[in-house]
Amino acid sequence: MAVSHRVWCTISLPALRSNLRAIRRSCPRGTHILAVVKDNAYGHGLIPVARTLAQAGCEEFGVACAAEGEELRGAGIRNPILLLGSTLPSEFSVALQHRLTITLSSMIEAHELARTARQSRKTALVQVKLDTGMNRLGARLPEFQKLVSFVAHHPHLDLIGTFTHLACADSDLAFTRRQLVQTSVLPKFLAHHWANTAAILHDLPFPKTHVRPGLGLYGINPLPRSRIKLQPVLSWKSKILLVRQVSQGETISYGATYRARQAMKVATVATGYAHGLPRSLSNQGHALVHGNLCPVLGRVTMDMTLLDVSQVPQSKRGDEVVWLGRSGKREHTATDMAREAGTIPWEIFTRLSPNLPRIIS
């Protein structure tokens, strides 16, 4: 495929649909999937991802804020949409207008929303969140019970569900089980959800009404030993701008943090931290060129990074560089890059610049 861009991402909709099917097969029959598409669908592109998932039968969506919900409504998405974060009073009118479900974590938020809904003569859709140990959002048990009662009895608030957030389902099952014990207080007559991708794949006990996958939809398995087959949805590529010879003893990039131990062939690549490449990959990261894993030399700069292509004699100006994805028989994944950068795949995806072209395949 001829690409005119110098840095771009490719989004595989068949892989996205395949991941949705794989996750659904891991859930009891009849379980609704609330797909987490917040923050531009983890950097993959909110509208194409949500449309594809909706067409493939995904029942509900979770977004970060009212603006994202409004964007989905404008794109024709009619499925239920949950605002996963705390909604500010200035955002209530948008949520009410577009029938977005608002998360409540405190009585302060509840009174603010009730007042706005009453003045607007509308009914607000609400889910109440229980804090079971994340200490970010959600009400602790005494206030949670007050919240549920307040919402359930208010004429302008419609309580449609409750949920909590698992802090470490991918890393600490003992902590997760202690969190799940606390969910016994959730009203039995409502829809509930707390199973993220890791909880689904761990086969932890979760409500049969809803699950809430995020990272798994995009092809990253937080449990490498799990048998589920997920396919990366996003690949990230760029092009070589220049190839030059660097003599032994010469330094490379800002700060002269790398000194050539021998004569080298070095490629200047059109990708940097302005595109989302972590600066922590300086002298640490890798990319694929003609199927070869090539080290990053020196510091990652704003829009260019240097690679050692000494082992790729055919490399030349204009050649493709794969930061995430497959080249030849080798693959470099977001998990690989995250390990090199000292972070997590979620951050690798979401820090990708929204200005990067996303080519749908």
C-alpha positions as CSV (number, residue, x, y, z in Angstrom):
1,M,0.0,0.0,0.0
2,A,1.5,3.3,-1.0
3,V,1.3,5.9,1.8
4,S,2.0,9.5,1.3
5,H,2.3,10.2,5.1
6,R,5.6,10.3,6.9
7,V,4.1,9.0,10.2
8,W,0.8,7.2,10.4
9,C,-1.3,4.6,12.1
10,T,-3.3,1.8,10.6
11,I,-6.5,0.6,12.3
12,S,-7.7,-3.0,11.5
13,L,-11.4,-3.2,11.9
14,P,-11.5,-7.0,11.2
15,A,-9.1,-7.4,14.2
16,L,-11.4,-5.2,16.3
17,R,-14.4,-7.3,15.4
18,S,-12.4,-10.5,16.1
19,N,-11.5,-9.3,19.6
20,L,-15.1,-8.4,20.4
21,R,-16.1,-12.0,19.4
22,A,-13.3,-13.5,21.5
23,I,-14.3,-11.5,24.6
24,R,-18.0,-12.3,24.1
25,R,-17.1,-16.1,23.9
26,S,-15.5,-15.7,27.3
27,C,-18.7,-14.4,28.9
28,P,-21.9,-16.1,29.9
29,R,-24.5,-16.1,27.1
30,G,-26.7,-12.9,27.3
31,T,-24.0,-10.8,29.0
32,H,-24.0,-7.2,27.6
33,I,-20.7,-5.7,26.6
34,L,-20.1,-2.1,27.7
35,A,-17.1,-1.3,25.5
36,V,-14.7,1.3,26.9
37,V,-13.9,3.7,24.1
38,K,-12.9,6.7,26.3
39,D,-10.0,9.0,25.3
40,N,-10.4,8.6,21.6
41,A,-10.9,4.8,21.9
42,Y,-7.5,4.4,23.6
43,G,-6.0,6.5,20.8
44,H,-7.5,4.3,18.0
45,G,-10.2,6.7,16.8
46,L,-13.5,7.1,18.7
47,I,-15.9,7.2,15.8
48,P,-14.6,4.3,13.6
49,V,-14.1,2.1,16.6
50,A,-17.5,2.8,18.1
51,R,-19.3,2.4,14.8
52,T,-17.6,-0.9,14.1
53,L,-18.4,-2.3,17.6
54,A,-22.0,-1.2,17.4
55,Q,-22.5,-2.8,14.0
56,A,-20.9,-6.0,15.4
57,G,-23.5,-6.1,18.2
58,C,-21.8,-4.3,21.1
59,E,-24.6,-3.2,23.4
60,E,-23.2,-0.2,25.3
61,F,-20.3,2.2,25.5
62,G,-18.2,4.0,28.1
63,V,-16.6,7.3,27.5
64,A,-14.6,9.8,29.6
65,C,-16.8,12.8,29.4
66,A,-19.9,14.4,27.9
67,A,-18.0,15.8,24.9
68,E,-17.1,12.3,23.8
69,G,-20.7,11.2,24.4
70,E,-22.0,14.1,22.3
71,E,-19.5,13.1,19.5
72,L,-20.8,9.6,19.5
73,R,-24.4,10.8,19.3
74,G,-23.5,13.1,16.4
75,A,-22.0,10.1,14.6
76,G,-25.3,8.2,14.9
77,I,-24.5,6.0,17.9
78,R,-27.8,5.3,19.7
79,N,-26.6,2.7,22.2
80,P,-26.5,3.6,25.9
81,I,-23.4,5.7,26.7
82,L,-22.0,5.9,30.2
83,L,-19.9,8.8,31.3
84,L,-17.2,7.0,33.3
85,G,-15.7,10.0,34.8
86,S,-17.1,12.7,37.1
87,T,-19.4,15.0,35.2
88,L,-19.1,18.7,36.0
89,P,-22.3,20.9,36.3
90,S,-21.3,22.8,33.1
91,E,-21.5,19.4,31.3
92,F,-25.0,18.4,32.6
93,S,-27.0,20.1,29.9
94,V,-25.1,18.2,27.2
95,A,-25.6,14.9,29.0
96,L,-29.3,15.5,29.5
97,Q,-29.8,16.6,25.9
98,H,-28.1,13.5,24.5
99,R,-29.4,11.0,27.0
100,L,-26.0,10.1,28.4
101,T,-25.8,8.2,31.6
102,I,-24.0,10.1,34.4
103,T,-21.8,8.5,37.0
104,L,-22.4,9.7,40.6
105,S,-19.8,9.2,43.3
106,S,-21.0,11.7,45.9
107,M,-24.0,13.4,47.3
108,I,-22.6,16.7,46.1
109,E,-22.8,15.5,42.5
110,A,-26.2,14.1,43.1
111,H,-27.7,17.4,44.4
112,E,-26.1,19.3,41.6
113,L,-27.5,17.0,39.0
114,A,-30.9,16.8,40.6
115,R,-31.2,20.6,40.6
116,T,-30.2,20.9,37.0
117,A,-32.5,18.1,35.9
118,R,-35.4,19.6,37.8
119,Q,-34.8,23.1,36.2
120,S,-34.5,21.5,32.8
121,R,-37.7,19.4,33.3
122,K,-35.8,16.3,32.2
123,T,-34.9,13.0,33.8
124,A,-31.2,12.2,34.1
125,L,-30.0,8.7,33.6
126,V,-27.7,7.7,36.5
127,Q,-25.3,5.0,37.6
128,V,-23.9,5.1,41.1
129,K,-20.3,4.0,41.6
130,L,-19.1,2.2,44.7
131,D,-15.5,2.7,45.8
132,T,-14.0,-0.6,46.8
133,G,-10.4,0.4,47.1
134,M,-9.4,2.4,44.1
135,N,-9.9,5.8,45.9
136,R,-10.3,7.7,42.7
137,L,-14.0,8.0,42.1
138,G,-16.9,6.2,43.7
139,A,-18.6,6.5,47.1
140,R,-17.6,4.6,50.1
141,L,-20.3,2.3,51.5
142,P,-22.3,4.6,53.9
143,E,-22.5,7.4,51.2
144,F,-23.1,4.8,48.5
145,Q,-26.2,3.6,50.2
146,K,-27.5,7.2,50.7
147,L,-26.8,7.9,47.0
148,V,-28.7,4.8,45.8
149,S,-31.7,5.8,48.0
150,F,-31.6,9.4,47.0
151,V,-31.4,8.7,43.2
152,A,-34.0,5.9,43.4
153,H,-36.6,8.2,45.0
154,H,-35.9,11.4,43.1
155,P,-38.5,12.2,40.3
156,H,-35.9,13.6,38.0
157,L,-33.2,10.9,38.4
158,D,-33.4,7.4,36.9
159,L,-31.2,4.9,38.6
160,I,-30.3,2.3,35.9
161,G,-27.1,0.6,37.3
162,T,-24.2,0.5,39.8
163,F,-20.6,-0.4,39.3
164,T,-17.1,-0.4,40.8
165,H,-13.6,-0.3,39.5
166,L,-11.0,-3.1,40.0
167,A,-7.7,-1.6,40.8
168,C,-5.4,-4.5,40.0
169,A,-7.3,-7.4,38.4
170,D,-4.3,-8.1,36.2
171,S,-1.7,-8.2,39.0
172,D,-3.2,-9.0,42.5
173,L,-6.0,-11.5,42.7
174,A,-6.1,-11.4,46.5
175,F,-6.8,-7.6,46.5
176,T,-9.3,-8.1,43.7
177,R,-11.2,-10.7,45.6
178,R,-11.4,-8.4,48.6
179,Q,-12.9,-5.7,46.4
180,L,-15.4,-8.2,45.0
181,V,-16.6,-9.1,48.5
182,Q,-17.7,-5.5,48.9
183,T,-19.9,-5.7,45.9
184,S,-22.4,-7.8,47.8
185,V,-24.1,-4.5,48.8
186,L,-25.1,-3.6,45.2
187,P,-28.9,-3.7,44.7
188,K,-29.8,-7.0,43.0
189,F,-32.5,-5.5,40.8
190,L,-30.1,-3.3,38.8
191,A,-27.5,-3.8,36.1
192,H,-24.0,-4.1,37.5
193,H,-20.5,-4.1,35.9
194,W,-17.0,-4.3,37.1
195,A,-15.3,-6.9,35.0
196,N,-12.5,-5.4,32.9
197,T,-10.5,-7.4,30.4
198,A,-8.3,-9.0,33.1
199,A,-11.3,-10.0,35.3
200,I,-13.0,-11.5,32.3
201,L,-10.0,-13.6,31.3
202,H,-9.3,-14.6,34.9
203,D,-12.9,-15.9,35.0
204,L,-13.5,-14.1,38.2
205,P,-17.1,-14.1,39.5
206,F,-18.9,-11.1,37.9
207,P,-22.5,-10.0,37.2
208,K,-24.1,-11.7,34.3
209,T,-25.7,-8.5,33.2
210,H,-22.6,-6.5,31.9
211,V,-18.9,-6.7,31.4
212,R,-16.7,-3.7,30.7
213,P,-13.7,-4.6,28.5
214,G,-11.2,-2.0,27.4
215,L,-7.6,-3.0,26.5
216,G,-8.6,-6.4,25.2
217,L,-10.8,-4.9,22.5
218,Y,-7.7,-3.3,21.1
219,G,-5.8,-6.5,21.0
220,I,-3.6,-6.4,24.1
221,N,-3.9,-9.3,26.6
222,P,-3.1,-8.3,30.1
223,L,-2.7,-11.9,31.0
224,P,-0.1,-13.3,28.6
225,R,-0.8,-16.9,29.7
226,S,-4.5,-16.7,28.9
227,R,-5.6,-18.9,26.0
228,I,-7.7,-16.2,24.4
229,K,-6.5,-15.0,21.0
230,L,-6.5,-11.3,20.6
231,Q,-5.2,-9.4,17.6
232,P,-3.6,-5.9,17.7
233,V,-5.9,-3.4,16.1
234,L,-3.4,-0.5,15.7
235,S,-0.1,-0.5,13.9
236,W,2.2,2.6,13.9
237,K,4.7,3.3,11.1
238,S,6.8,6.0,9.7
239,K,9.5,6.5,7.1
240,I,13.3,6.9,7.0
241,L,14.3,10.5,6.1
242,L,18.0,10.0,5.7
243,V,20.6,7.3,6.1
244,R,24.2,8.2,6.9
245,Q,27.5,6.6,8.0
246,V,28.7,7.6,11.5
247,S,32.3,7.0,12.4
248,Q,33.6,5.3,15.5
249,G,33.7,7.8,18.4
250,E,31.1,10.2,17.0
251,T,28.2,11.2,19.2
252,I,24.5,11.0,18.3
253,S,21.5,13.3,19.1
254,Y,21.0,15.9,21.8
255,G,23.2,15.7,24.9
256,A,25.7,13.4,23.1
257,T,24.3,10.6,25.2
258,Y,25.4,7.9,22.7
259,R,28.9,7.5,21.3
260,A,29.5,5.1,18.4
261,R,31.7,2.1,19.4
262,Q,32.4,1.4,15.8
263,A,31.5,2.7,12.4
264,M,27.7,2.5,12.1
265,K,24.9,3.0,9.6
266,V,22.3,5.3,11.1
267,A,18.8,6.2,9.9
268,T,17.0,9.4,10.8
269,V,13.3,8.5,11.2
270,A,10.3,10.8,11.0
271,T,9.0,10.1,14.5
272,G,9.5,11.8,17.8
273,Y,7.8,12.7,21.1
274,A,5.5,15.1,19.3
275,H,3.9,12.1,17.7
276,G,3.7,10.2,21.0
277,L,7.0,8.3,21.1
278,P,8.0,8.2,24.7
279,R,11.2,10.1,25.4
280,S,12.1,7.4,27.8
281,L,12.9,5.2,24.8
282,S,16.1,7.2,24.3
283,N,18.9,4.6,24.0
284,Q,16.3,2.0,25.1
285,G,13.7,1.5,22.4
286,H,13.5,-0.4,19.1
287,A,11.7,-0.4,15.8
288,L,11.5,-2.8,12.9
289,V,13.1,-2.1,9.5
290,H,12.8,-4.8,6.9
291,G,12.0,-7.3,9.6
292,N,15.1,-6.4,11.7
293,L,14.8,-5.0,15.3
294,C,16.9,-1.8,15.2
295,P,17.9,0.0,18.4
296,V,17.1,3.7,19.1
297,L,20.4,5.7,19.3
298,G,20.6,8.7,21.5
299,R,17.7,10.8,22.7
300,V,14.3,10.8,21.1
301,T,13.7,14.3,19.7
302,M,10.6,16.2,18.9
303,D,9.9,14.9,15.5
304,M,12.8,12.7,14.6
305,T,14.6,9.7,16.1
306,L,17.8,7.9,15.1
307,L,18.0,4.1,14.6
308,D,21.0,1.8,14.2
309,V,20.4,0.1,10.8
310,S,23.9,-1.3,10.5
311,Q,22.4,-4.8,10.2
312,V,20.0,-3.7,7.5
313,P,22.3,-2.9,4.5
314,Q,19.4,-2.4,2.1
315,S,17.8,0.3,4.2
316,K,17.4,3.6,2.4
317,R,15.6,7.0,2.4
318,G,11.8,6.5,2.2
319,D,11.8,3.0,3.7
320,E,9.1,2.0,6.1
321,V,9.8,1.8,9.9
322,V,7.4,-0.1,12.1
323,W,7.1,1.1,15.7
324,L,4.1,-1.0,16.5
325,G,3.1,-3.9,14.3
326,R,4.6,-6.5,12.0
327,S,7.6,-6.3,9.6
328,G,8.5,-9.5,7.8
329,K,8.4,-12.3,10.4
330,R,8.8,-10.1,13.4
331,E,6.3,-8.1,15.5
332,H,6.8,-5.3,17.9
333,T,3.8,-4.8,20.1
334,A,2.6,-2.0,22.5
335,T,3.5,-4.4,25.3
336,D,7.1,-4.6,24.0
337,M,7.3,-0.8,23.7
338,A,5.8,-0.3,27.1
339,R,8.4,-2.6,28.7
340,E,11.2,-0.7,27.0
341,A,9.7,2.7,28.0
342,G,9.0,1.7,31.6
343,T,5.2,2.2,31.2
344,I,2.0,0.3,30.3
345,P,0.4,-0.3,26.9
346,W,-2.6,2.0,27.8
347,E,-0.2,4.9,27.9
348,I,1.5,3.9,24.6
349,F,-1.8,4.0,22.8
350,T,-3.3,7.1,24.4
351,R,-0.3,9.3,24.1
352,L,-0.3,8.9,20.3
353,S,-1.0,12.3,18.8
354,P,-4.6,12.7,17.6
355,N,-3.0,14.5,14.6
356,L,-1.5,11.3,13.3
357,P,-3.5,10.0,10.3
358,R,-5.4,6.8,11.2
359,I,-5.8,4.7,8.0
360,I,-8.7,2.3,8.3
361,S,-8.2,-1.2,6.9
